[in-house]
Amino acid sequence: MRAFDRLRHRLRAILRRGRLDSELSEELQFHLQREIDQNIVRGLTPGEARVQALRTIGGMAQIAEECRDARGTRPLEILLQDVRYGVGLARKSPAFTGAAVLTLALGMCATTTIFSVVYSVVLHPLPYRDPERLVSVWTRMPRSGMPRANVGAANYLDWRDRNHTLGGLALVRAVANYNLTGEGDPERFLGARTTANLFSVLGVQPVIGRAFTADNEKLGALRVVLLSHRLWTRRFASDPGVVGRAIRLNGEPYTVLGVMPPAFRFPTNEFDLWVPLFLPPDELQDRVGFNYLAVGRLKPGFTLPQLSADMDVISAQLAKQYPANKDITAGVTFLLDDTVGKVRQALYVLLGRWDACC
């Protein structure tokens, strides 16, 4: 309330500035004349009395400015002066003013857009539970000229079962097209086959229905599918009754188990379907197959260097146990770094250069 009262008094002082300046001038003249009269009484001539009075009182203009500053209206007065000056220039050069305003507007829009991209891609966390604990795991074969490759099923099972630092390790086969028929016009969607634990590892569950269970991975199990929120909205009009229904994918019936949240996009934004992953028996014996992506979740209290050391121990054990694993080790990194690492620096540079030029 006090701040509001001070602002109100200052605005009133600005509106009454002419009258206040007039009263100030009259008061200063009164004090000056009284000092002159006293000097004349002391025996000075009128001219000498005036000079001595000015010396005693000081500069009249300086005193007036100090009195105006005491009102606390100087910042507002300067602002109003600048506004009046700017408006005057704008009236004199409307074409230049329009170009300047347009340039500023475009610059603000571009900066906002670039920052939005940087925030969504780099700064905004992944839409999963505790995303800072999610990691990518891959195969390294440096002596064979393969610093990074996908993961084989046989090594995945050993890495999953022998490590002490991960709360879970899931597998994804990210190459699969599914033709949806019988629900309007036929359409092709990108889908992924995943182990049932993928959604618990990521910490995301369907908004309706349920995720996969281990039984869904067994040979001969009923075909089931999870839909993206985007697909559910566009092709099924957000009908919750789609859960439990059978849809036809690649000519085969699949029962819809659930619908994922709107922000869920894994492994990339293009995926709209997820079906259970069945690992063929021959792949379980293949040590040099590289068909899958692997994502894990660090246990609470463990760090990425600890995970890396843990995986090195397992790799050394497997190298002794299986000749094919002699040149195979596991690489690890945080999932966020793996996702945006290639574009993070470019986006930061773009944002910095744009701000510098604007």
C-alpha beads as a LAMMPS data file, in Angstrom:
LAMMPS data file: protein, C-alpha beads

358 atoms
357 bonds

1 atom types
1 bond types

-500.0 500.0 xlo xhi
-500.0 500.0 ylo yhi
-500.0 500.0 zlo zhi

Masses

1 110.0

Atoms # bond

1 1 1 0.000 0.000 0.000
2 1 1 2.841 2.420 0.816
3 1 1 4.471 1.727 -2.535
4 1 1 1.164 2.438 -4.267
5 1 1 0.792 5.712 -2.368
6 1 1 4.311 6.782 -3.343
7 1 1 3.611 6.015 -6.984
8 1 1 0.358 7.947 -6.837
9 1 1 2.086 10.995 -5.325
10 1 1 4.815 10.893 -7.972
11 1 1 2.307 10.663 -10.814
12 1 1 0.426 13.605 -9.326
13 1 1 3.692 15.565 -9.101
14 1 1 4.365 14.907 -12.798
15 1 1 0.869 16.038 -13.797
16 1 1 1.241 19.217 -11.691
17 1 1 4.845 19.812 -12.713
18 1 1 4.259 23.272 -14.220
19 1 1 2.508 24.553 -11.139
20 1 1 5.084 23.031 -8.781
21 1 1 7.975 24.535 -10.787
22 1 1 6.291 27.936 -10.671
23 1 1 5.865 27.746 -6.901
24 1 1 9.483 26.584 -6.550
25 1 1 10.740 29.521 -8.626
26 1 1 8.721 31.992 -6.556
27 1 1 10.073 30.533 -3.312
28 1 1 13.669 30.683 -4.510
29 1 1 13.220 34.280 -5.647
30 1 1 11.765 35.126 -2.256
31 1 1 14.806 33.726 -0.411
32 1 1 17.176 35.438 -2.839
33 1 1 15.486 38.806 -2.439
34 1 1 15.492 38.522 1.356
35 1 1 19.247 37.795 1.298
36 1 1 19.800 40.819 -0.997
37 1 1 17.821 43.072 1.355
38 1 1 19.875 41.922 4.347
39 1 1 23.112 42.644 2.451
40 1 1 21.905 46.188 1.588
41 1 1 21.172 46.796 5.283
42 1 1 24.781 45.754 5.996
43 1 1 25.925 48.625 3.730
44 1 1 26.466 46.932 0.371
45 1 1 25.325 48.454 -2.877
46 1 1 22.388 46.699 -4.639
47 1 1 24.740 45.113 -7.179
48 1 1 27.189 43.916 -4.546
49 1 1 24.296 42.716 -2.394
50 1 1 22.936 40.546 -5.230
51 1 1 26.319 38.989 -6.027
52 1 1 26.924 38.226 -2.337
53 1 1 23.430 36.735 -2.000
54 1 1 23.987 34.414 -4.970
55 1 1 27.274 33.290 -3.440
56 1 1 25.578 32.588 -0.112
57 1 1 22.586 30.721 -1.481
58 1 1 24.423 28.959 -4.314
59 1 1 23.431 28.283 -7.929
60 1 1 19.709 28.843 -8.383
61 1 1 19.458 26.306 -11.212
62 1 1 21.304 23.661 -9.205
63 1 1 19.039 24.197 -6.200
64 1 1 15.968 23.905 -8.422
65 1 1 17.215 20.589 -9.875
66 1 1 17.934 19.230 -6.398
67 1 1 14.416 20.127 -5.314
68 1 1 12.953 18.370 -8.389
69 1 1 15.061 15.270 -7.661
70 1 1 13.686 15.212 -4.124
71 1 1 10.221 14.643 -5.569
72 1 1 11.363 11.207 -6.828
73 1 1 9.834 11.778 -10.276
74 1 1 13.029 12.035 -12.305
75 1 1 12.972 8.461 -13.773
76 1 1 9.339 8.854 -14.846
77 1 1 10.012 12.268 -16.339
78 1 1 12.954 10.913 -18.353
79 1 1 10.795 8.023 -19.557
80 1 1 8.054 10.389 -20.689
81 1 1 10.596 12.560 -22.468
82 1 1 11.983 9.540 -24.295
83 1 1 8.472 8.434 -25.279
84 1 1 7.621 11.887 -26.611
85 1 1 10.895 12.015 -28.513
86 1 1 10.302 8.550 -29.996
87 1 1 6.747 9.383 -31.021
88 1 1 7.967 12.570 -32.668
89 1 1 10.562 10.679 -34.692
90 1 1 7.996 8.031 -35.628
91 1 1 5.656 10.693 -36.990
92 1 1 8.418 12.244 -39.062
93 1 1 9.574 8.898 -40.595
94 1 1 6.657 6.442 -40.693
95 1 1 8.326 4.144 -43.238
96 1 1 11.480 3.800 -41.142
97 1 1 9.395 3.278 -38.015
98 1 1 7.383 0.515 -39.664
99 1 1 10.545 -1.247 -40.824
100 1 1 12.103 -0.979 -37.345
101 1 1 8.998 -2.325 -35.613
102 1 1 8.760 -5.209 -38.100
103 1 1 12.439 -6.060 -37.612
104 1 1 12.052 -6.085 -33.837
105 1 1 8.932 -8.239 -34.065
106 1 1 10.628 -10.756 -36.351
107 1 1 13.687 -10.838 -34.114
108 1 1 11.608 -11.478 -30.999
109 1 1 9.615 -14.215 -32.738
110 1 1 12.756 -15.897 -34.068
111 1 1 14.491 -15.769 -30.683
112 1 1 11.409 -17.190 -28.972
113 1 1 11.166 -19.973 -31.542
114 1 1 14.844 -20.917 -31.246
115 1 1 14.662 -20.914 -27.452
116 1 1 11.540 -23.105 -27.596
117 1 1 13.404 -25.606 -29.750
118 1 1 16.439 -25.575 -27.452
119 1 1 14.220 -25.997 -24.395
120 1 1 12.167 -28.859 -25.835
121 1 1 15.160 -30.693 -27.314
122 1 1 17.960 -29.999 -24.839
123 1 1 16.722 -28.498 -21.579
124 1 1 13.363 -30.156 -21.132
125 1 1 13.767 -33.579 -19.506
126 1 1 12.664 -36.748 -21.274
127 1 1 8.980 -37.581 -20.591
128 1 1 9.835 -40.546 -18.391
129 1 1 10.096 -41.148 -14.651
130 1 1 13.482 -40.018 -13.246
131 1 1 14.945 -39.575 -16.759
132 1 1 18.393 -38.745 -15.377
133 1 1 18.796 -42.438 -14.446
134 1 1 18.022 -43.824 -17.910
135 1 1 20.968 -45.128 -19.928
136 1 1 21.671 -46.493 -23.392
137 1 1 23.738 -49.670 -23.688
138 1 1 25.429 -50.760 -26.915
139 1 1 28.074 -53.099 -28.314
140 1 1 31.696 -52.049 -28.845
141 1 1 34.101 -53.959 -31.080
142 1 1 37.039 -51.522 -31.481
143 1 1 39.513 -54.045 -32.911
144 1 1 36.989 -54.939 -35.607
145 1 1 36.433 -51.286 -36.529
146 1 1 33.021 -51.087 -34.836
147 1 1 33.171 -48.505 -32.015
148 1 1 29.416 -48.697 -31.680
149 1 1 26.841 -51.270 -32.796
150 1 1 23.437 -52.531 -31.735
151 1 1 23.046 -55.303 -29.181
152 1 1 22.721 -59.032 -29.774
153 1 1 20.093 -61.074 -27.942
154 1 1 22.570 -63.491 -26.336
155 1 1 24.780 -60.753 -24.897
156 1 1 21.724 -58.778 -23.808
157 1 1 20.528 -61.642 -21.612
158 1 1 23.941 -61.940 -19.933
159 1 1 24.239 -58.191 -19.431
160 1 1 20.721 -58.067 -18.009
161 1 1 21.151 -60.978 -15.604
162 1 1 24.745 -60.448 -14.405
163 1 1 24.947 -56.695 -13.739
164 1 1 24.592 -55.221 -10.245
165 1 1 23.966 -51.567 -11.127
166 1 1 20.821 -51.611 -13.291
167 1 1 17.286 -51.929 -12.022
168 1 1 16.245 -53.179 -15.444
169 1 1 17.489 -53.546 -19.008
170 1 1 15.028 -53.654 -21.911
171 1 1 15.404 -54.553 -25.567
172 1 1 13.793 -52.930 -28.629
173 1 1 13.674 -54.018 -32.266
174 1 1 13.041 -50.717 -34.010
175 1 1 12.539 -51.846 -37.614
176 1 1 8.974 -52.904 -38.339
177 1 1 6.214 -51.503 -40.574
178 1 1 2.612 -52.382 -39.850
179 1 1 -0.260 -51.924 -42.297
180 1 1 -3.481 -51.088 -40.490
181 1 1 -6.587 -52.262 -42.385
182 1 1 -10.259 -52.547 -41.595
183 1 1 -10.365 -49.179 -39.758
184 1 1 -11.005 -46.737 -42.598
185 1 1 -8.449 -46.333 -45.354
186 1 1 -5.422 -48.650 -45.140
187 1 1 -2.414 -46.915 -43.655
188 1 1 1.150 -47.859 -42.801
189 1 1 2.604 -47.106 -39.366
190 1 1 6.057 -47.504 -37.891
191 1 1 6.109 -49.910 -34.987
192 1 1 8.613 -51.456 -32.591
193 1 1 8.868 -54.833 -30.932
194 1 1 9.882 -54.555 -27.285
195 1 1 10.514 -56.706 -24.242
196 1 1 7.697 -56.473 -21.749
197 1 1 9.846 -54.605 -19.221
198 1 1 10.492 -51.611 -21.513
199 1 1 7.661 -49.575 -20.022
200 1 1 8.629 -50.282 -16.416
201 1 1 12.253 -49.400 -17.249
202 1 1 11.164 -46.089 -18.767
203 1 1 8.680 -45.542 -15.956
204 1 1 5.711 -44.961 -18.278
205 1 1 2.391 -46.783 -18.293
206 1 1 -0.602 -46.573 -20.679
207 1 1 -3.206 -43.906 -19.999
208 1 1 -5.881 -46.535 -20.599
209 1 1 -5.496 -50.302 -20.580
210 1 1 -2.267 -52.006 -19.506
211 1 1 1.269 -52.676 -20.721
212 1 1 2.782 -56.009 -21.718
213 1 1 3.558 -58.805 -19.295
214 1 1 6.099 -61.625 -19.573
215 1 1 3.326 -63.945 -20.784
216 1 1 2.866 -61.754 -23.871
217 1 1 6.448 -62.574 -24.931
218 1 1 5.937 -66.343 -25.056
219 1 1 5.803 -68.235 -28.333
220 1 1 2.223 -68.811 -29.403
221 1 1 0.816 -66.076 -27.140
222 1 1 -2.123 -63.985 -28.327
223 1 1 -1.004 -61.100 -30.565
224 1 1 -1.366 -57.821 -28.679
225 1 1 -0.469 -54.187 -29.416
226 1 1 -0.105 -50.835 -27.674
227 1 1 -1.177 -47.717 -29.582
228 1 1 0.311 -44.237 -29.511
229 1 1 -1.979 -41.485 -28.282
230 1 1 -1.659 -39.855 -31.701
231 1 1 -2.838 -42.957 -33.533
232 1 1 -5.643 -43.562 -31.046
233 1 1 -6.914 -40.002 -31.446
234 1 1 -6.711 -39.842 -35.233
235 1 1 -7.842 -43.313 -36.272
236 1 1 -10.071 -44.318 -33.366
237 1 1 -11.556 -40.919 -32.368
238 1 1 -10.157 -41.288 -28.812
239 1 1 -12.613 -44.102 -28.132
240 1 1 -11.650 -45.848 -24.847
241 1 1 -13.614 -48.841 -26.073
242 1 1 -10.765 -49.675 -28.459
243 1 1 -9.008 -51.458 -25.558
244 1 1 -9.820 -55.124 -25.852
245 1 1 -10.809 -54.858 -29.498
246 1 1 -9.026 -56.665 -32.299
247 1 1 -7.482 -54.657 -35.120
248 1 1 -5.772 -56.001 -38.225
249 1 1 -2.066 -55.339 -38.658
250 1 1 -0.343 -56.833 -41.701
251 1 1 -3.443 -58.950 -42.189
252 1 1 -3.283 -60.497 -38.688
253 1 1 -5.598 -59.793 -35.716
254 1 1 -4.003 -57.953 -32.770
255 1 1 -5.827 -57.208 -29.534
256 1 1 -5.332 -53.647 -28.294
257 1 1 -3.996 -53.750 -24.723
258 1 1 -3.720 -50.009 -24.112
259 1 1 -2.932 -46.495 -25.264
260 1 1 0.306 -44.724 -24.351
261 1 1 0.454 -41.103 -23.023
262 1 1 0.542 -38.209 -25.548
263 1 1 4.227 -37.438 -24.902
264 1 1 5.419 -41.040 -25.244
265 1 1 7.584 -41.512 -28.344
266 1 1 10.078 -44.354 -28.244
267 1 1 12.580 -44.903 -29.706
268 1 1 11.742 -41.839 -31.894
269 1 1 8.770 -39.570 -32.557
270 1 1 7.747 -41.562 -35.626
271 1 1 6.665 -44.718 -33.767
272 1 1 2.951 -45.370 -33.248
273 1 1 2.752 -49.076 -32.417
274 1 1 4.452 -51.408 -29.961
275 1 1 4.122 -55.200 -29.931
276 1 1 5.826 -57.791 -27.686
277 1 1 9.269 -59.013 -28.696
278 1 1 9.745 -62.743 -29.075
279 1 1 13.423 -63.736 -29.193
280 1 1 13.958 -66.629 -31.624
281 1 1 15.944 -69.567 -30.187
282 1 1 18.671 -69.228 -32.830
283 1 1 19.344 -65.606 -31.811
284 1 1 19.794 -66.655 -28.209
285 1 1 22.911 -68.527 -29.326
286 1 1 24.214 -65.793 -31.654
287 1 1 26.986 -63.755 -30.023
288 1 1 27.683 -61.489 -32.994
289 1 1 24.164 -60.499 -34.013
290 1 1 23.473 -56.783 -33.610
291 1 1 19.733 -56.313 -34.107
292 1 1 18.450 -54.510 -31.029
293 1 1 18.543 -51.280 -29.044
294 1 1 19.014 -51.588 -25.285
295 1 1 17.884 -49.111 -22.633
296 1 1 18.340 -49.482 -18.890
297 1 1 17.669 -47.733 -15.602
298 1 1 20.349 -47.159 -12.979
299 1 1 19.548 -48.365 -9.500
300 1 1 19.315 -45.569 -6.897
301 1 1 22.749 -44.593 -5.638
302 1 1 24.688 -45.902 -8.640
303 1 1 26.491 -43.765 -11.213
304 1 1 27.328 -44.106 -14.891
305 1 1 31.044 -44.809 -14.220
306 1 1 30.010 -47.593 -11.838
307 1 1 27.765 -49.064 -14.527
308 1 1 30.598 -48.881 -17.052
309 1 1 32.963 -50.691 -14.661
310 1 1 30.281 -53.283 -13.935
311 1 1 29.777 -53.966 -17.649
312 1 1 33.541 -54.232 -18.189
313 1 1 33.702 -57.014 -15.600
314 1 1 30.856 -58.866 -17.313
315 1 1 32.478 -58.392 -20.744
316 1 1 35.721 -59.881 -19.450
317 1 1 33.830 -62.884 -18.081
318 1 1 32.002 -63.431 -21.377
319 1 1 35.248 -63.106 -23.348
320 1 1 36.671 -66.049 -21.395
321 1 1 33.453 -68.035 -21.694
322 1 1 32.704 -67.448 -25.393
323 1 1 35.394 -67.031 -28.093
324 1 1 33.040 -64.819 -30.139
325 1 1 33.028 -62.290 -27.271
326 1 1 36.801 -61.795 -27.317
327 1 1 36.495 -58.346 -28.917
328 1 1 33.083 -57.389 -27.501
329 1 1 32.548 -54.918 -24.662
330 1 1 29.571 -52.809 -23.627
331 1 1 29.334 -49.037 -24.045
332 1 1 27.044 -46.932 -21.868
333 1 1 25.829 -43.351 -21.810
334 1 1 22.879 -41.407 -20.469
335 1 1 19.803 -41.724 -22.659
336 1 1 19.359 -37.935 -22.860
337 1 1 22.942 -37.467 -24.072
338 1 1 22.447 -40.278 -26.547
339 1 1 19.231 -38.691 -27.804
340 1 1 20.296 -35.053 -28.230
341 1 1 24.088 -35.225 -28.061
342 1 1 24.508 -34.678 -31.801
343 1 1 22.330 -31.568 -31.918
344 1 1 22.891 -30.016 -28.466
345 1 1 26.023 -28.046 -29.376
346 1 1 24.586 -26.911 -32.705
347 1 1 21.434 -25.597 -31.028
348 1 1 23.409 -23.777 -28.343
349 1 1 25.589 -22.166 -31.016
350 1 1 22.511 -21.184 -33.026
351 1 1 20.856 -19.610 -29.993
352 1 1 24.045 -17.769 -29.008
353 1 1 24.720 -16.420 -32.481
354 1 1 21.138 -15.283 -32.945
355 1 1 21.105 -13.456 -29.605
356 1 1 24.447 -11.861 -30.458
357 1 1 23.226 -10.537 -33.797
358 1 1 19.927 -9.317 -32.377

Bonds

1 1 1 2
2 1 2 3
3 1 3 4
4 1 4 5
5 1 5 6
6 1 6 7
7 1 7 8
8 1 8 9
9 1 9 10
10 1 10 11
11 1 11 12
12 1 12 13
13 1 13 14
14 1 14 15
15 1 15 16
16 1 16 17
17 1 17 18
18 1 18 19
19 1 19 20
20 1 20 21
21 1 21 22
22 1 22 23
23 1 23 24
24 1 24 25
25 1 25 26
26 1 26 27
27 1 27 28
28 1 28 29
29 1 29 30
30 1 30 31
31 1 31 32
32 1 32 33
33 1 33 34
34 1 34 35
35 1 35 36
36 1 36 37
37 1 37 38
38 1 38 39
39 1 39 40
40 1 40 41
41 1 41 42
42 1 42 43
43 1 43 44
44 1 44 45
45 1 45 46
46 1 46 47
47 1 47 48
48 1 48 49
49 1 49 50
50 1 50 51
51 1 51 52
52 1 52 53
53 1 53 54
54 1 54 55
55 1 55 56
56 1 56 57
57 1 57 58
58 1 58 59
59 1 59 60
60 1 60 61
61 1 61 62
62 1 62 63
63 1 63 64
64 1 64 65
65 1 65 66
66 1 66 67
67 1 67 68
68 1 68 69
69 1 69 70
70 1 70 71
71 1 71 72
72 1 72 73
73 1 73 74
74 1 74 75
75 1 75 76
76 1 76 77
77 1 77 78
78 1 78 79
79 1 79 80
80 1 80 81
81 1 81 82
82 1 82 83
83 1 83 84
84 1 84 85
85 1 85 86
86 1 86 87
87 1 87 88
88 1 88 89
89 1 89 90
90 1 90 91
91 1 91 92
92 1 92 93
93 1 93 94
94 1 94 95
95 1 95 96
96 1 96 97
97 1 97 98
98 1 98 99
99 1 99 100
100 1 100 101
101 1 101 102
102 1 102 103
103 1 103 104
104 1 104 105
105 1 105 106
106 1 106 107
107 1 107 108
108 1 108 109
109 1 109 110
110 1 110 111
111 1 111 112
112 1 112 113
113 1 113 114
114 1 114 115
115 1 115 116
116 1 116 117
117 1 117 118
118 1 118 119
119 1 119 120
120 1 120 121
121 1 121 122
122 1 122 123
123 1 123 124
124 1 124 125
125 1 125 126
126 1 126 127
127 1 127 128
128 1 128 129
129 1 129 130
130 1 130 131
131 1 131 132
132 1 132 133
133 1 133 134
134 1 134 135
135 1 135 136
136 1 136 137
137 1 137 138
138 1 138 139
139 1 139 140
140 1 140 141
141 1 141 142
142 1 142 143
143 1 143 144
144 1 144 145
145 1 145 146
146 1 146 147
147 1 147 148
148 1 148 149
149 1 149 150
150 1 150 151
151 1 151 152
152 1 152 153
153 1 153 154
154 1 154 155
155 1 155 156
156 1 156 157
157 1 157 158
158 1 158 159
159 1 159 160
160 1 160 161
161 1 161 162
162 1 162 163
163 1 163 164
164 1 164 165
165 1 165 166
166 1 166 167
167 1 167 168
168 1 168 169
169 1 169 170
170 1 170 171
171 1 171 172
172 1 172 173
173 1 173 174
174 1 174 175
175 1 175 176
176 1 176 177
177 1 177 178
178 1 178 179
179 1 179 180
180 1 180 181
181 1 181 182
182 1 182 183
183 1 183 184
184 1 184 185
185 1 185 186
186 1 186 187
187 1 187 188
188 1 188 189
189 1 189 190
190 1 190 191
191 1 191 192
192 1 192 193
193 1 193 194
194 1 194 195
195 1 195 196
196 1 196 197
197 1 197 198
198 1 198 199
199 1 199 200
200 1 200 201
201 1 201 202
202 1 202 203
203 1 203 204
204 1 204 205
205 1 205 206
206 1 206 207
207 1 207 208
208 1 208 209
209 1 209 210
210 1 210 211
211 1 211 212
212 1 212 213
213 1 213 214
214 1 214 215
215 1 215 216
216 1 216 217
217 1 217 218
218 1 218 219
219 1 219 220
220 1 220 221
221 1 221 222
222 1 222 223
223 1 223 224
224 1 224 225
225 1 225 226
226 1 226 227
227 1 227 228
228 1 228 229
229 1 229 230
230 1 230 231
231 1 231 232
232 1 232 233
233 1 233 234
234 1 234 235
235 1 235 236
236 1 236 237
237 1 237 238
238 1 238 239
239 1 239 240
240 1 240 241
241 1 241 242
242 1 242 243
243 1 243 244
244 1 244 245
245 1 245 246
246 1 246 247
247 1 247 248
248 1 248 249
249 1 249 250
250 1 250 251
251 1 251 252
252 1 252 253
253 1 253 254
254 1 254 255
255 1 255 256
256 1 256 257
257 1 257 258
258 1 258 259
259 1 259 260
260 1 260 261
261 1 261 262
262 1 262 263
263 1 263 264
264 1 264 265
265 1 265 266
266 1 266 267
267 1 267 268
268 1 268 269
269 1 269 270
270 1 270 271
271 1 271 272
272 1 272 273
273 1 273 274
274 1 274 275
275 1 275 276
276 1 276 277
277 1 277 278
278 1 278 279
279 1 279 280
280 1 280 281
281 1 281 282
282 1 282 283
283 1 283 284
284 1 284 285
285 1 285 286
286 1 286 287
287 1 287 288
288 1 288 289
289 1 289 290
290 1 290 291
291 1 291 292
292 1 292 293
293 1 293 294
294 1 294 295
295 1 295 296
296 1 296 297
297 1 297 298
298 1 298 299
299 1 299 300
300 1 300 301
301 1 301 302
302 1 302 303
303 1 303 304
304 1 304 305
305 1 305 306
306 1 306 307
307 1 307 308
308 1 308 309
309 1 309 310
310 1 310 311
311 1 311 312
312 1 312 313
313 1 313 314
314 1 314 315
315 1 315 316
316 1 316 317
317 1 317 318
318 1 318 319
319 1 319 320
320 1 320 321
321 1 321 322
322 1 322 323
323 1 323 324
324 1 324 325
325 1 325 326
326 1 326 327
327 1 327 328
328 1 328 329
329 1 329 330
330 1 330 331
331 1 331 332
332 1 332 333
333 1 333 334
334 1 334 335
335 1 335 336
336 1 336 337
337 1 337 338
338 1 338 339
339 1 339 340
340 1 340 341
341 1 341 342
342 1 342 343
343 1 343 344
344 1 344 345
345 1 345 346
346 1 346 347
347 1 347 348
348 1 348 349
349 1 349 350
350 1 350 351
351 1 351 352
352 1 352 353
353 1 353 354
354 1 354 355
355 1 355 356
356 1 356 357
357 1 357 358
